[in-house]
Amino acid sequence: MKVVHLNTSDFGGAAMAAINLHRALLAQGVDSHLLTLVRTRTDIPRHSAVEPFMLQGTPRWDRLRYKARRALEVTGLVEDRSNAPGNRNLRKERSGHEIFTFPYAFFDVLEHPMMKVADVVHLHWTGYGLIDHRRFFGGCTKPIVWTLHDMNPFTAGSHHTDEDLSFREGPDRSPQLCDPRKAAHYWRYKHDAVKDLPSERLKLVAPSRWLASHAESSAMFRGRRCQVIPNGFDTTVFRPQDRGAAREAMGLPRNGHVVLFNALQVDDPRKGMQYLVPALRALDRGEVRLVCVGGGANALPADLRVHATGYLTDPTALARTYAAADVFVLPSLAENLPNTIAEAHLCGTPVVAFRVGGIPEQVHATNGRLAELKDVQGLSEAIRGVLDRSWDHEAIANNAALRYDRRMVAASYMDLYTA
């Protein structure tokens, strides 16, 4: 069986979920391939970029225009909105809202030779111009499995809608748009593309019961079943380690408390650092160090004891960071089933997070604490509660492995591919 995975990028949470599944399927003997819009990594087997091939048949002027915009995006001179149609309808200032992606693409990914020989096409995170919904779903004759990594597949273009549940009746309110009324057009474009596909041709999966429930209740997917399969991880890498040795390897003192925060961009307001900083100050404990994984940590207040690692692409280094921490804190404002929580638990580290999205399905009394959304005092008390008690780290890791071992996740998907 030849399975082709489609994900916009080869980095980030959805990409890691797709890559872990891809590797696990290869280990099970499945002929698995990964296609991403661009390729920034060389360590992934059977991985190729869509963009270079697709540009070969593009008229020279369009090709130059596309490459010029890509160059501006890389340098930061323009915002990365690679699916250019519709850009003029986005507000220039996001005002704390989630990103919005349009259902269009610059080219037709179905023309890629790997797509022509696939037995199953597995969609992951496809925003920013990887697929054109009408062309893709109208032209793909292969069975499609679609793992939903956020709410975008059933909204007009939002990736999280917070408390807005209007997607149950039709388009969400889409505050990112200059004219939210245009949301109806984008939503219909997506809905018309999938509404007539039989269930055996389009199978939906979500990592959390929370997201699966929203998908099934949405007007976009009403009447379709959404199966729950969590993301998988390599449990030979993400496992408990000696905490003192892990700290020593990172240049951290063996004594004192270590709080870990991990996000692609530490200063992304949706990841909640603005709540973690006052929560840590309220602890009133001088020996607490904050370890930050990701970009943007240099903008944190100078009075905090911060150990910034930058981006960690090496899973072994990342696992060591989880093992070095007393607690992993994720005060995100919106989440599905965060990879970071699964990784922390696999390393035996308890977690503190806001009660949002699918997180309550992961964090409970035996492996961490939850605080109410945006409650700084509650967040601080939850962190203190974790630091003040002893934890059975082996039990946390063993229970997590029963759910997140990528071999079991791959087996679940293999059953779905052949069902």
N, C-alpha and C positions, 0 to 999 in steps of 0.2 A: 504494500500500500504506500502510495506517495502522498504525503501530507505537506502542503505549502502554507506556512504561517505568514500573515501580513501584519506588520506593525510599523507605524510611521518612523520611529527612531530605534536605535540600538542602545539607548540609555534611558533611565527613569524606571519607575515602578512597573508600569505595564510591560515595558520591554524586558525587564528582568523576569517577570512571570512567563512571558513568551519564550525567552531564551532557556529558562530552567526546564520548561515543558519540552522544548525542542531537543535539548540534551538528553532528557530522560527517555524520550521516544527513540532517539538514536540508540541509546543503550539497550532498549528493548527490541532492537532490530527493525524498527519502522524507518522507512525511507523518508525522513523528515528534512524540510528545507525552510529557511527563513529569508524572507524578502523585506527589506526596509527601504524607505524613501532614499536615504543616503546611508553610507557605511563609514562609521568612525572607528570601528574596532576590527582587529585582525585575529582575535582569539576565539571566534565563534565558528564552528565547523559548518559547512554547507550554507554559508551566509552570503548573500549578494545584495547589491543596491539596485533599486528599480530605476532611479533617475538617469544614470549614464546610458543605459540601454534605450530607455524611452525617448531620450533627447535625440537619438540618432535619426529618427524619422521625422523630426519636427522641422518645419521651415526655418531657414537660417535666422531670419529676423526675430521670430518668436523665441528661438533658442538663445540668441544673444540677450534678448530682453529678460528672459527667465534667469539666465546666469548672472546678469547684472543685479537683479533684485536679490538673488541669493548672496552675492558678494556684499551688498549693503546690509543684509540681515546679519551676516557673520561679523561684520565690523560694528554692528550695533547702531548704524545710522538710520535704519528703519526697523520697525517692529516686525518680528517674524510672523507674517500672515501669508504663508506661501500659497494658499488657495485664494488667489487675488480677487476673483469675482465676488463682489459684495463688500469688500473692505471699506468702501466709502460709507457704508451704512453702520459702521462701528463707531462708538464714542471714542474719542481720542484718550479720554481719561477713564480708566477702568473703575475708579471709585470703590475699590475693594471687592468688586464683583469677580466671579469666576470667568475664565476665558470663554470665548464663543468661537466655534469653528463652523464653516459653511459646508454644505453637502456637495461641493464641487471639487474637481481636480483638473490640473493642467493637462494631463494625458490619461489614456485608458490603460490601467494596469493589466487588464485582461490580454493585452497584446504581448505581454512579456512571455517568452518561450516556456518558462517554468509553469506558468498558469495553464498553458495549453496541455501539459502532460500530468497535471495534478489529478489525483483521485478524490481528494478532499481539500477544500480551501478553508483555512482556519483564520478568521479575522480576530484581531485584538484591538489595540487603540489605533484608529485610522484617521484621526483629525489632521488638519493642516495639509490637505491636498493629496492624500494617498489614494483614496477612491472617490469617484464621482458616483453618488448613490444610484442615480437613474441608469447610468451606463453599466455600472457594475452588476447590480441586482437584476437588471433587465437582460444582460448579456451572458452572465455566468450560468453555465449549464451543469456545473459540478455541485455536489452537496456542499453546503456551507455550514460551518460551526462558527458561532460568533460569541466570543467571551467578552462580556460587558465589564469594562474596568471602571466605568463611571456612568453617569446618567445620559451622556450625549446621544447614544443610539436612539433614545425615545423622546428626545426634546427637539426643539427647533435648531439648537446649536449650543446651548449651555451644557457645561460638563457637570455642574452641580447646581441645584435650584434652591438650596437651603430649605426654607419652610414653604416655598411655593409648590403646591401640589396640582397646579392647573394642567400639568401634563396628563392627568387622568382623563381630562375632557378634550384635550387637543393641544395646541401650542402652549408652551410655558410663556411667562410674561417677558422674558429676555430683556432685562434692564440694560444689557450691554449695547443694545441697538439704539441708534439715534431716533429711529421711528419703530417702536416695538410692534406696531401693526404689521411690519414686514415679517415678523416671526411666523405668521400664518403661511406665508409663501414658502419659506424654507421648510417648515414642518410638512406641508403638503408634498413638496418635492421628495422628501424622505419617505413619507407614508405611501405615496403612490408607487414608489419603487419596490416596497416589500409586501404590500397588502394582499397580493394575489399569490404569493409564494406558498406552496404547501408546506406543512410542518416537517415533512421528511427532507425537504430541500433546504430549509433554514432552521437550524437548531440553536437555541439560545442557552447560554451558560452564564452564571454570575458567581463570583467567589463567596458572596455572603447571602444569607437569607433575606437581609434587609434590601439589597439591590434587586434580587430576584422578585421579591414581592412588589416593588415599585414597577419593575418591567412588566410583570403580568397584569398590573392594574392600569398601565398606561394605555392611552388611546392608540398609540403607535403599535403596540404588540398585544392588544386585548385578544383573548382567545388562544394565545400561544403559551406553552409551558416553558418555564425557564428553570433549567436544572442547576443545582448548587454544587459546584466543585471548587474547593479552595485552591489558591496558588500553591505550587510545590517548591521545595527547597532541598538542597543537597545537605543531608543530615550528617555527612562525614566531615563537612566544613563547619556548619552552624551547630555547635555542640558545646557543652560546658567545658571550661578550661580553668586552670588555677588562676584565681583572680590576682594574687600577688605577682605572679610571673607575667601575666598580661599587662599589668600596670608598669612593671619594670621595663618591659619591651617598648612601651609607649612613652617612657620618660616621666611617668606619673609617680607620686609618692605612694608607698604601700598603705599608709594610714590615711584616715580621713574619708569623707564621703565623696563619691563621684556620681554626678548626674549626667546622663547622656541625652543629647538631642541630635536628631538626624533628619535632614531635609535637603533636597536638591539645592534650594536657596534658603539659607538660614533666615534671611530677612524677608521671606515671602509672608505677608500678613495672614494668608490663609493657613499657614502652618503654626501660627499662634505664639511666636516668641514674645510678642508684646504682653502676653499673659504669664509666660514662664518667668520673665525677669522679675516682676514684682512678687511673684509667688516665691522665688528663691530668696529675695530680700526679706520676706516675711518669716522665713525659717529662722533667721537670726542665729545662724551657725557659721562660724568663721572658717571651718575646715571643709566647706562644701566647694568642690570644683565642678565647673560645667564644661563637659567635653562636647564640642560641636563638630559634627560631620556635615560637610557641604560647603557651598560658597557663601560669601557675605558675612562671615563671622567677625570680620574686622570692624563692622559697624556696631558691635555690641558695646554697652557701657563699660567704661574703663574700670569701674569699681568691682566688677565681677571677676572671679578667678576663672578665666576661660582658657581652655586648651583646645585650639583649633586644628583639626586634622586636614581641612580642605576636603575635596572630593576623594572618596575611596572607591576605586574600581576593582581592587583586589579583594575577593570574597574572604580570603584568609585574614587579611588586615581588618576587614570590617567585623568579622566574627570575634577577633581579639578585642576590638573596641567594646562590643557588647559584653564580653566576658569581664572586662575591667570595671564595668559600671555596677553600682549598687542598685540603680534604677534607671530605666529608660522612660523619658517623658515625651509624650506626643500630644500637645494641646491644640490639635488641628480643629478647624471650624467645620470641615466637611471631609469625610473619608468613606471608602467602601470597606475593604478588609485590608488594612495596611500591611504591606510586606515587612515594614520595619518592626511591627509588633510581633509578627510570626518569627522573624529572625531573632529578636531579643529573647522570646520564650524558648526557642530552640537552644539558645545559649544558656538557659537557666536563669535569665535576668527578669525580675518582676517589672511590671509596666504601670505607669500612671497616665491616664488620658481623659479627655472629655467624653461624656456619654453622647456620642454622635455616630450616625451611620451604622456600619456593621461592627464597630468597635466593641459594643457590649456582648457580641458573640465570641469575642476573643478574651476579654479581660474580666475576671471575676475574683472572688475572695481568695482563691488559692494561688493566684499568679499576679495580683496587683490590686489597684484601686481605681475607681472612676470618680470624676467630679462632674458637676453640671456645666453645661456649655458656658464659657466666658466667666466662670466663677473663680476669681483669683484666689480668694480665701479658701474655697473648697479645694482648689488645685494644690495650694500650699499644704493644707492639712492632709491631703492624700499622699503627697510626697513625704511628709513627716511620718505618716503612718507606715509607709513602706520602709523608711530608714530606721524606724524604731523597733522593728521586729525582725526575727530571723526567718529565713525562707528555706524550703527544701528545693534547692536548685536542680537537683537531679530529677525530682518529681515534675517540676515545671517543664524541663526539657523533654522528659519521656512522654508526658501527656501531649506536648506540642508535636512531637514526632509522629504520634498516632494520627494526627490530622494533616500535617504538612509535608510528610516525606514524599518527595517528588516521584518516587517509583509508584506509590499508590495513586497519586494524582494522574500519572501517565496511564495507568491501567484503567482508570475511570474514563479518560478521554478515548482510549482505544475501544472501549465498549460502546461509547457514543458514536464514534466514527463508523462502526459496523452495524449499528442498530437499524 
